């Protein structure tokens, strides 16, 4: 099967594909959101994973970023470098995983690229939208705000599937003072949020996934829950984990003790 044949197959359910670019009318009174995420063999998955799972996961990671901004996903570009071991069945399975999640979230496949490499590489670019000026940012947390997460944590060892928290993200519009998704571990991502907001934080309780340890919940990556703050008088969904404080920007404390902002850092993992 060649590239044109793969594209013809995709066009059956993705009518935006076919020209050199997808042509999309700009939405009125909305800001557009753009995000892109790599999924790389040996880094994000192994070839032992089912192709449906790899496709689903690749899209879910980008959808989680749209959720973190309070947005709704609109269009998706999927680029993939195939390898010698990705046969037709594999490719069909991969796109099945991609499309199932796109359909569930009403996101249209609008294009992408197909190439080949020694290692399977996939890049998912997502475009979403949010009411003008309403996107949830990392920089709005203020001392006294309560910190929440959208679900229990524990990292990649305890998480079999990513569920992008799109619904909860949209509910936070106009309510949360800051928001992001937890991809690299609570400690590191909360540190990033606090740096952006120029505040410090005190964590007092962390909800754990079944079997997870507090260490894993603080420092392992791939939870993909939302992390957000709100004024104490504001009612928001989620689980309270602590409070925003004055202090050195980015400083973290857990039960009164200093907590190091250690998490998953791709540039530290190169070997
Ligand atoms: Mg993110």
py3Dmol code that shows the C-alpha trace and the ligand (Angstrom):
import py3Dmol

protein = """\
ATOM      1  CA  UNK A   1       0.000   0.000   0.000  1.00  0.00           C
ATOM      2  CA  UNK A   2       1.377   3.436  -0.918  1.00  0.00           C
ATOM      3  CA  UNK A   3       0.862   6.895   0.544  1.00  0.00           C
ATOM      4  CA  UNK A   4      -1.924   7.852  -1.877  1.00  0.00           C
ATOM      5  CA  UNK A   5      -3.837   4.689  -1.022  1.00  0.00           C
ATOM      6  CA  UNK A   6      -3.596   5.470   2.717  1.00  0.00           C
ATOM      7  CA  UNK A   7      -4.797   9.022   2.070  1.00  0.00           C
ATOM      8  CA  UNK A   8      -7.722   7.813  -0.084  1.00  0.00           C
ATOM      9  CA  UNK A   9      -8.768   5.579   2.793  1.00  0.00           C
ATOM     10  CA  UNK A  10      -8.571   8.480   5.279  1.00  0.00           C
ATOM     11  CA  UNK A  11     -10.608  10.748   2.978  1.00  0.00           C
ATOM     12  CA  UNK A  12     -13.634   8.483   3.405  1.00  0.00           C
ATOM     13  CA  UNK A  13     -14.228   9.945   6.840  1.00  0.00           C
ATOM     14  CA  UNK A  14     -12.026  13.051   6.676  1.00  0.00           C
ATOM     15  CA  UNK A  15     -13.357  15.276   3.862  1.00  0.00           C
ATOM     16  CA  UNK A  16     -11.019  18.145   4.813  1.00  0.00           C
ATOM     17  CA  UNK A  17      -8.110  16.084   3.461  1.00  0.00           C
ATOM     18  CA  UNK A  18      -7.209  16.352  -0.230  1.00  0.00           C
ATOM     19  CA  UNK A  19      -5.700  19.736  -1.019  1.00  0.00           C
ATOM     20  CA  UNK A  20      -2.263  20.997  -0.079  1.00  0.00           C
ATOM     21  CA  UNK A  21      -3.785  22.572   3.030  1.00  0.00           C
ATOM     22  CA  UNK A  22      -7.071  22.104   4.844  1.00  0.00           C
ATOM     23  CA  UNK A  23      -9.281  25.172   4.332  1.00  0.00           C
ATOM     24  CA  UNK A  24     -11.115  26.144   7.511  1.00  0.00           C
ATOM     25  CA  UNK A  25     -13.301  29.134   8.240  1.00  0.00           C
ATOM     26  CA  UNK A  26     -12.045  31.088  11.245  1.00  0.00           C
ATOM     27  CA  UNK A  27     -14.560  30.952  14.126  1.00  0.00           C
ATOM     28  CA  UNK A  28     -16.010  34.301  15.248  1.00  0.00           C
ATOM     29  CA  UNK A  29     -15.485  35.621  18.793  1.00  0.00           C
ATOM     30  CA  UNK A  30     -13.161  32.730  19.601  1.00  0.00           C
ATOM     31  CA  UNK A  31      -9.465  32.381  20.246  1.00  0.00           C
ATOM     32  CA  UNK A  32      -7.763  29.469  18.527  1.00  0.00           C
ATOM     33  CA  UNK A  33      -5.598  27.039  20.524  1.00  0.00           C
ATOM     34  CA  UNK A  34      -2.732  25.095  18.948  1.00  0.00           C
ATOM     35  CA  UNK A  35      -0.746  22.259  20.458  1.00  0.00           C
ATOM     36  CA  UNK A  36       1.448  19.460  19.159  1.00  0.00           C
ATOM     37  CA  UNK A  37       2.830  16.309  20.802  1.00  0.00           C
ATOM     38  CA  UNK A  38       5.277  13.653  19.677  1.00  0.00           C
ATOM     39  CA  UNK A  39       4.733   9.972  20.385  1.00  0.00           C
ATOM     40  CA  UNK A  40       7.999   8.107  19.834  1.00  0.00           C
ATOM     41  CA  UNK A  41       8.730   4.388  19.937  1.00  0.00           C
ATOM     42  CA  UNK A  42      10.911   3.622  22.950  1.00  0.00           C
ATOM     43  CA  UNK A  43      10.032   6.949  24.616  1.00  0.00           C
ATOM     44  CA  UNK A  44       6.223   7.006  24.809  1.00  0.00           C
ATOM     45  CA  UNK A  45       5.380   3.406  23.846  1.00  0.00           C
ATOM     46  CA  UNK A  46       6.959   0.131  22.705  1.00  0.00           C
ATOM     47  CA  UNK A  47       5.965  -1.911  19.688  1.00  0.00           C
ATOM     48  CA  UNK A  48       4.402  -4.420  22.085  1.00  0.00           C
ATOM     49  CA  UNK A  49       1.470  -1.971  22.488  1.00  0.00           C
ATOM     50  CA  UNK A  50      -1.542  -2.484  20.255  1.00  0.00           C
ATOM     51  CA  UNK A  51      -1.661  -0.016  17.327  1.00  0.00           C
ATOM     52  CA  UNK A  52      -5.155   1.166  18.421  1.00  0.00           C
ATOM     53  CA  UNK A  53      -3.695   2.005  21.829  1.00  0.00           C
ATOM     54  CA  UNK A  54      -0.765   3.926  20.311  1.00  0.00           C
ATOM     55  CA  UNK A  55      -3.117   5.957  18.078  1.00  0.00           C
ATOM     56  CA  UNK A  56      -5.574   6.644  20.904  1.00  0.00           C
ATOM     57  CA  UNK A  57      -2.845   7.700  23.285  1.00  0.00           C
ATOM     58  CA  UNK A  58      -1.124   9.980  20.757  1.00  0.00           C
ATOM     59  CA  UNK A  59      -4.349  11.947  20.236  1.00  0.00           C
ATOM     60  CA  UNK A  60      -5.327  11.864  23.931  1.00  0.00           C
ATOM     61  CA  UNK A  61      -2.110  13.627  24.939  1.00  0.00           C
ATOM     62  CA  UNK A  62      -2.840  16.595  22.667  1.00  0.00           C
ATOM     63  CA  UNK A  63      -6.517  16.669  23.663  1.00  0.00           C
ATOM     64  CA  UNK A  64      -5.398  16.927  27.284  1.00  0.00           C
ATOM     65  CA  UNK A  65      -3.598  20.179  26.429  1.00  0.00           C
ATOM     66  CA  UNK A  66      -6.771  21.589  24.837  1.00  0.00           C
ATOM     67  CA  UNK A  67      -8.700  20.534  27.977  1.00  0.00           C
ATOM     68  CA  UNK A  68      -6.124  22.333  30.141  1.00  0.00           C
ATOM     69  CA  UNK A  69      -6.948  25.614  28.368  1.00  0.00           C
ATOM     70  CA  UNK A  70     -10.698  25.123  28.794  1.00  0.00           C
ATOM     71  CA  UNK A  71     -11.043  24.696  25.033  1.00  0.00           C
ATOM     72  CA  UNK A  72     -13.012  22.482  22.722  1.00  0.00           C
ATOM     73  CA  UNK A  73     -11.076  20.515  20.110  1.00  0.00           C
ATOM     74  CA  UNK A  74     -11.860  21.210  16.443  1.00  0.00           C
ATOM     75  CA  UNK A  75      -9.238  19.892  14.025  1.00  0.00           C
ATOM     76  CA  UNK A  76      -6.367  17.468  14.160  1.00  0.00           C
ATOM     77  CA  UNK A  77      -3.289  16.841  11.968  1.00  0.00           C
ATOM     78  CA  UNK A  78      -1.615  13.454  12.361  1.00  0.00           C
ATOM     79  CA  UNK A  79       1.886  12.939  10.971  1.00  0.00           C
ATOM     80  CA  UNK A  80       3.499   9.550  11.139  1.00  0.00           C
ATOM     81  CA  UNK A  81       6.866   8.033  10.214  1.00  0.00           C
ATOM     82  CA  UNK A  82       6.216   4.338   9.520  1.00  0.00           C
ATOM     83  CA  UNK A  83       8.827   1.616   9.943  1.00  0.00           C
ATOM     84  CA  UNK A  84       9.614  -1.755   8.387  1.00  0.00           C
ATOM     85  CA  UNK A  85       7.444  -3.516  10.991  1.00  0.00           C
ATOM     86  CA  UNK A  86       4.287  -1.415  10.504  1.00  0.00           C
ATOM     87  CA  UNK A  87       2.238  -3.430   8.002  1.00  0.00           C
ATOM     88  CA  UNK A  88      -1.226  -2.620   6.631  1.00  0.00           C
ATOM     89  CA  UNK A  89      -2.986  -4.164   9.626  1.00  0.00           C
ATOM     90  CA  UNK A  90      -0.895  -2.048  11.947  1.00  0.00           C
ATOM     91  CA  UNK A  91      -1.655   1.156  10.018  1.00  0.00           C
ATOM     92  CA  UNK A  92      -5.400   0.399   9.978  1.00  0.00           C
ATOM     93  CA  UNK A  93      -5.311  -0.290  13.727  1.00  0.00           C
ATOM     94  CA  UNK A  94      -3.425   2.924  14.431  1.00  0.00           C
ATOM     95  CA  UNK A  95      -5.913   5.088  12.524  1.00  0.00           C
ATOM     96  CA  UNK A  96      -8.796   3.191  14.152  1.00  0.00           C
ATOM     97  CA  UNK A  97      -7.460   4.268  17.556  1.00  0.00           C
ATOM     98  CA  UNK A  98      -6.999   7.848  16.316  1.00  0.00           C
ATOM     99  CA  UNK A  99     -10.465   8.041  14.785  1.00  0.00           C
ATOM    100  CA  UNK A 100     -12.343   6.504  17.673  1.00  0.00           C
ATOM    101  CA  UNK A 101     -11.138   9.223  19.994  1.00  0.00           C
ATOM    102  CA  UNK A 102     -11.590  11.982  17.381  1.00  0.00           C
ATOM    103  CA  UNK A 103     -15.180  10.859  16.836  1.00  0.00           C
ATOM    104  CA  UNK A 104     -15.886  10.732  20.588  1.00  0.00           C
ATOM    105  CA  UNK A 105     -14.595  14.280  21.005  1.00  0.00           C
ATOM    106  CA  UNK A 106     -16.127  15.672  17.753  1.00  0.00           C
ATOM    107  CA  UNK A 107     -12.703  16.538  16.354  1.00  0.00           C
ATOM    108  CA  UNK A 108     -12.104  16.416  12.582  1.00  0.00           C
ATOM    109  CA  UNK A 109      -9.013  14.887  11.029  1.00  0.00           C
ATOM    110  CA  UNK A 110      -7.805  17.667   8.725  1.00  0.00           C
ATOM    111  CA  UNK A 111      -4.520  16.302   7.381  1.00  0.00           C
ATOM    112  CA  UNK A 112      -1.015  15.263   8.271  1.00  0.00           C
ATOM    113  CA  UNK A 113       2.009  13.681   6.669  1.00  0.00           C
ATOM    114  CA  UNK A 114       3.239  10.134   6.101  1.00  0.00           C
ATOM    115  CA  UNK A 115       6.911   9.264   5.921  1.00  0.00           C
ATOM    116  CA  UNK A 116       9.227   6.508   7.123  1.00  0.00           C
ATOM    117  CA  UNK A 117      12.035   6.169   9.659  1.00  0.00           C
ATOM    118  CA  UNK A 118      13.957   3.522  11.619  1.00  0.00           C
ATOM    119  CA  UNK A 119      11.812   4.154  14.678  1.00  0.00           C
ATOM    120  CA  UNK A 120       8.074   4.768  14.720  1.00  0.00           C
ATOM    121  CA  UNK A 121       7.357   8.460  15.268  1.00  0.00           C
ATOM    122  CA  UNK A 122       3.982  10.113  15.375  1.00  0.00           C
ATOM    123  CA  UNK A 123       3.139  13.774  15.826  1.00  0.00           C
ATOM    124  CA  UNK A 124      -0.376  14.935  16.627  1.00  0.00           C
ATOM    125  CA  UNK A 125      -1.176  18.595  16.164  1.00  0.00           C
ATOM    126  CA  UNK A 126      -4.498  19.768  17.514  1.00  0.00           C
ATOM    127  CA  UNK A 127      -6.397  22.981  16.951  1.00  0.00           C
ATOM    128  CA  UNK A 128      -9.130  23.972  19.388  1.00  0.00           C
ATOM    129  CA  UNK A 129     -11.136  27.058  20.253  1.00  0.00           C
ATOM    130  CA  UNK A 130     -12.184  28.937  23.358  1.00  0.00           C
ATOM    131  CA  UNK A 131     -14.306  32.085  23.889  1.00  0.00           C
ATOM    132  CA  UNK A 132     -12.197  35.186  23.236  1.00  0.00           C
ATOM    133  CA  UNK A 133      -9.954  36.071  26.183  1.00  0.00           C
ATOM    134  CA  UNK A 134     -11.302  33.199  28.322  1.00  0.00           C
ATOM    135  CA  UNK A 135      -8.551  30.568  27.892  1.00  0.00           C
ATOM    136  CA  UNK A 136      -7.299  29.133  31.200  1.00  0.00           C
ATOM    137  CA  UNK A 137      -3.655  30.125  31.698  1.00  0.00           C
ATOM    138  CA  UNK A 138      -0.954  29.047  34.134  1.00  0.00           C
ATOM    139  CA  UNK A 139      -0.278  32.567  35.308  1.00  0.00           C
ATOM    140  CA  UNK A 140      -3.405  33.592  37.234  1.00  0.00           C
ATOM    141  CA  UNK A 141      -2.978  31.832  40.629  1.00  0.00           C
ATOM    142  CA  UNK A 142      -3.015  34.199  43.628  1.00  0.00           C
ATOM    143  CA  UNK A 143      -2.025  33.660  47.303  1.00  0.00           C
ATOM    144  CA  UNK A 144      -5.011  32.225  49.168  1.00  0.00           C
ATOM    145  CA  UNK A 145      -6.357  30.338  46.124  1.00  0.00           C
ATOM    146  CA  UNK A 146      -7.172  26.650  46.608  1.00  0.00           C
ATOM    147  CA  UNK A 147      -5.350  24.087  44.425  1.00  0.00           C
ATOM    148  CA  UNK A 148      -7.323  21.216  42.888  1.00  0.00           C
ATOM    149  CA  UNK A 149      -6.740  18.173  40.690  1.00  0.00           C
ATOM    150  CA  UNK A 150      -9.398  16.591  38.479  1.00  0.00           C
ATOM    151  CA  UNK A 151      -8.732  13.023  39.702  1.00  0.00           C
ATOM    152  CA  UNK A 152      -6.427  10.738  41.706  1.00  0.00           C
ATOM    153  CA  UNK A 153      -2.735  10.624  40.728  1.00  0.00           C
ATOM    154  CA  UNK A 154      -0.037   7.941  40.523  1.00  0.00           C
ATOM    155  CA  UNK A 155       1.743   8.292  37.188  1.00  0.00           C
ATOM    156  CA  UNK A 156       2.264   6.032  34.191  1.00  0.00           C
ATOM    157  CA  UNK A 157       2.639   2.801  36.193  1.00  0.00           C
ATOM    158  CA  UNK A 158      -0.965   3.025  37.332  1.00  0.00           C
ATOM    159  CA  UNK A 159      -2.619   4.572  34.303  1.00  0.00           C
ATOM    160  CA  UNK A 160      -3.613   2.323  31.398  1.00  0.00           C
ATOM    161  CA  UNK A 161      -5.523   4.914  29.363  1.00  0.00           C
ATOM    162  CA  UNK A 162      -5.469   8.695  29.101  1.00  0.00           C
ATOM    163  CA  UNK A 163      -8.899  10.304  29.485  1.00  0.00           C
ATOM    164  CA  UNK A 164      -8.638  13.923  28.346  1.00  0.00           C
ATOM    165  CA  UNK A 165     -10.587  16.051  30.861  1.00  0.00           C
ATOM    166  CA  UNK A 166     -12.325  18.194  28.253  1.00  0.00           C
ATOM    167  CA  UNK A 167     -15.626  18.481  30.085  1.00  0.00           C
ATOM    168  CA  UNK A 168     -14.108  19.557  33.392  1.00  0.00           C
ATOM    169  CA  UNK A 169     -11.779  22.007  31.572  1.00  0.00           C
ATOM    170  CA  UNK A 170     -14.746  23.741  29.987  1.00  0.00           C
ATOM    171  CA  UNK A 171     -16.543  23.929  33.348  1.00  0.00           C
ATOM    172  CA  UNK A 172     -13.565  25.831  34.784  1.00  0.00           C
ATOM    173  CA  UNK A 173     -13.881  28.717  32.324  1.00  0.00           C
ATOM    174  CA  UNK A 174     -14.546  31.930  34.244  1.00  0.00           C
ATOM    175  CA  UNK A 175     -13.989  30.095  37.565  1.00  0.00           C
ATOM    176  CA  UNK A 176     -10.410  28.785  37.767  1.00  0.00           C
ATOM    177  CA  UNK A 177      -7.678  31.396  38.217  1.00  0.00           C
ATOM    178  CA  UNK A 178      -5.075  29.103  36.582  1.00  0.00           C
ATOM    179  CA  UNK A 179      -4.974  25.669  34.980  1.00  0.00           C
ATOM    180  CA  UNK A 180      -2.657  23.172  33.248  1.00  0.00           C
ATOM    181  CA  UNK A 181      -2.540  19.424  32.697  1.00  0.00           C
ATOM    182  CA  UNK A 182      -0.207  17.161  34.675  1.00  0.00           C
ATOM    183  CA  UNK A 183       2.028  15.416  32.143  1.00  0.00           C
ATOM    184  CA  UNK A 184       5.383  15.339  33.932  1.00  0.00           C
ATOM    185  CA  UNK A 185       4.360  14.751  37.562  1.00  0.00           C
ATOM    186  CA  UNK A 186       2.498  16.893  40.125  1.00  0.00           C
ATOM    187  CA  UNK A 187       5.634  18.352  41.769  1.00  0.00           C
ATOM    188  CA  UNK A 188       7.268  19.541  38.530  1.00  0.00           C
ATOM    189  CA  UNK A 189       4.052  20.758  36.893  1.00  0.00           C
ATOM    190  CA  UNK A 190       2.839  22.574  40.030  1.00  0.00           C
ATOM    191  CA  UNK A 191       6.272  24.202  40.224  1.00  0.00           C
ATOM    192  CA  UNK A 192       5.803  25.396  36.619  1.00  0.00           C
ATOM    193  CA  UNK A 193       2.334  26.777  37.392  1.00  0.00           C
ATOM    194  CA  UNK A 194       3.670  28.581  40.477  1.00  0.00           C
ATOM    195  CA  UNK A 195       6.572  30.058  38.525  1.00  0.00           C
ATOM    196  CA  UNK A 196       4.178  31.352  35.853  1.00  0.00           C
ATOM    197  CA  UNK A 197       1.946  32.876  38.568  1.00  0.00           C
ATOM    198  CA  UNK A 198       4.894  34.084  40.686  1.00  0.00           C
ATOM    199  CA  UNK A 199       3.538  32.358  43.806  1.00  0.00           C
ATOM    200  CA  UNK A 200       4.492  29.471  46.139  1.00  0.00           C
ATOM    201  CA  UNK A 201       2.402  26.558  47.351  1.00  0.00           C
ATOM    202  CA  UNK A 202       1.623  24.262  50.245  1.00  0.00           C
ATOM    203  CA  UNK A 203       0.263  20.792  49.406  1.00  0.00           C
ATOM    204  CA  UNK A 204      -1.474  18.939  52.238  1.00  0.00           C
ATOM    205  CA  UNK A 205      -3.205  15.955  50.650  1.00  0.00           C
ATOM    206  CA  UNK A 206      -2.811  14.118  47.349  1.00  0.00           C
ATOM    207  CA  UNK A 207      -5.485  11.668  46.114  1.00  0.00           C
ATOM    208  CA  UNK A 208      -3.851   8.399  44.999  1.00  0.00           C
ATOM    209  CA  UNK A 209      -4.776   5.916  42.279  1.00  0.00           C
ATOM    210  CA  UNK A 210      -5.213   2.320  43.513  1.00  0.00           C
ATOM    211  CA  UNK A 211      -1.805   0.877  44.423  1.00  0.00           C
ATOM    212  CA  UNK A 212       0.112   4.120  43.804  1.00  0.00           C
ATOM    213  CA  UNK A 213       2.577   5.577  46.305  1.00  0.00           C
ATOM    214  CA  UNK A 214       2.804   9.256  47.216  1.00  0.00           C
ATOM    215  CA  UNK A 215       6.270   9.360  45.576  1.00  0.00           C
ATOM    216  CA  UNK A 216       4.812   8.155  42.278  1.00  0.00           C
ATOM    217  CA  UNK A 217       1.925  10.624  42.530  1.00  0.00           C
ATOM    218  CA  UNK A 218       4.331  13.507  43.128  1.00  0.00           C
ATOM    219  CA  UNK A 219       7.088  12.677  40.661  1.00  0.00           C
ATOM    220  CA  UNK A 220       6.031  10.193  37.921  1.00  0.00           C
ATOM    221  CA  UNK A 221       4.732  11.497  34.596  1.00  0.00           C
ATOM    222  CA  UNK A 222       1.675  10.770  32.432  1.00  0.00           C
ATOM    223  CA  UNK A 223      -1.241  11.378  34.814  1.00  0.00           C
ATOM    224  CA  UNK A 224      -2.992  13.754  32.413  1.00  0.00           C
ATOM    225  CA  UNK A 225      -5.331  15.070  35.092  1.00  0.00           C
ATOM    226  CA  UNK A 226      -5.960  18.812  35.269  1.00  0.00           C
ATOM    227  CA  UNK A 227      -4.244  20.912  37.934  1.00  0.00           C
ATOM    228  CA  UNK A 228      -5.959  24.226  38.688  1.00  0.00           C
ATOM    229  CA  UNK A 229      -6.578  26.940  41.240  1.00  0.00           C
ATOM    230  CA  UNK A 230      -9.632  28.919  42.272  1.00  0.00           C
ATOM    231  CA  UNK A 231     -10.571  31.592  44.794  1.00  0.00           C
ATOM    232  CA  UNK A 232     -11.621  29.902  48.102  1.00  0.00           C
ATOM    233  CA  UNK A 233     -15.194  31.218  47.764  1.00  0.00           C
ATOM    234  CA  UNK A 234     -15.558  29.826  44.235  1.00  0.00           C
ATOM    235  CA  UNK A 235     -17.167  26.388  43.850  1.00  0.00           C
ATOM    236  CA  UNK A 236     -15.383  24.223  41.300  1.00  0.00           C
ATOM    237  CA  UNK A 237     -15.393  20.467  40.618  1.00  0.00           C
ATOM    238  CA  UNK A 238     -12.355  18.366  41.602  1.00  0.00           C
ATOM    239  CA  UNK A 239     -10.279  17.335  44.614  1.00  0.00           C
ATOM    240  CA  UNK A 240      -8.592  19.904  46.842  1.00  0.00           C
ATOM    241  CA  UNK A 241      -4.859  19.289  47.374  1.00  0.00           C
ATOM    242  CA  UNK A 242      -3.542  22.481  48.970  1.00  0.00           C
ATOM    243  CA  UNK A 243      -3.260  26.260  48.872  1.00  0.00           C
ATOM    244  CA  UNK A 244      -1.338  28.912  46.990  1.00  0.00           C
ATOM    245  CA  UNK A 245       0.901  30.976  49.258  1.00  0.00           C
ATOM    246  CA  UNK A 246       3.173  34.017  49.076  1.00  0.00           C
ATOM    247  CA  UNK A 247       6.836  33.161  48.985  1.00  0.00           C
ATOM    248  CA  UNK A 248       9.594  32.383  46.536  1.00  0.00           C
ATOM    249  CA  UNK A 249       8.018  31.901  43.107  1.00  0.00           C
ATOM    250  CA  UNK A 250       7.841  28.173  42.356  1.00  0.00           C
ATOM    251  CA  UNK A 251       8.626  27.012  45.922  1.00  0.00           C
ATOM    252  CA  UNK A 252       6.735  23.865  46.945  1.00  0.00           C
ATOM    253  CA  UNK A 253       5.969  22.508  50.387  1.00  0.00           C
ATOM    254  CA  UNK A 254       4.342  19.196  51.237  1.00  0.00           C
ATOM    255  CA  UNK A 255       3.079  18.816  54.837  1.00  0.00           C
ATOM    256  CA  UNK A 256       5.307  21.718  55.862  1.00  0.00           C
ATOM    257  CA  UNK A 257       8.492  20.258  54.339  1.00  0.00           C
ATOM    258  CA  UNK A 258      10.289  21.553  51.271  1.00  0.00           C
ATOM    259  CA  UNK A 259       9.433  19.525  48.151  1.00  0.00           C
ATOM    260  CA  UNK A 260      11.827  19.313  45.183  1.00  0.00           C
ATOM    261  CA  UNK A 261      10.290  20.043  41.772  1.00  0.00           C
ATOM    262  CA  UNK A 262      11.361  16.681  40.368  1.00  0.00           C
ATOM    263  CA  UNK A 263       9.397  15.035  37.576  1.00  0.00           C
ATOM    264  CA  UNK A 264       9.805  13.686  34.080  1.00  0.00           C
ATOM    265  CA  UNK A 265      12.173  15.836  32.021  1.00  0.00           C
ATOM    266  CA  UNK A 266      12.796  14.662  28.440  1.00  0.00           C
ATOM    267  CA  UNK A 267      16.051  16.555  28.135  1.00  0.00           C
ATOM    268  CA  UNK A 268      17.404  14.807  31.245  1.00  0.00           C
ATOM    269  CA  UNK A 269      16.483  11.373  29.856  1.00  0.00           C
ATOM    270  CA  UNK A 270      18.731  11.472  26.773  1.00  0.00           C
ATOM    271  CA  UNK A 271      21.213   8.622  26.680  1.00  0.00           C
TER     272      UNK A 271
END
"""
ligand_1 = """\
1
MG
Mg 0.343 20.255 28.860
"""
view = py3Dmol.view(width=600, height=400)
view.addModel(protein, "pdb")
view.setStyle({"model": 0}, {"cartoon": {"style": "trace"}})
view.addModel(ligand_1, "xyz")
view.setStyle({"model": 1}, {"stick": {}})
view.zoomTo()
view.show()
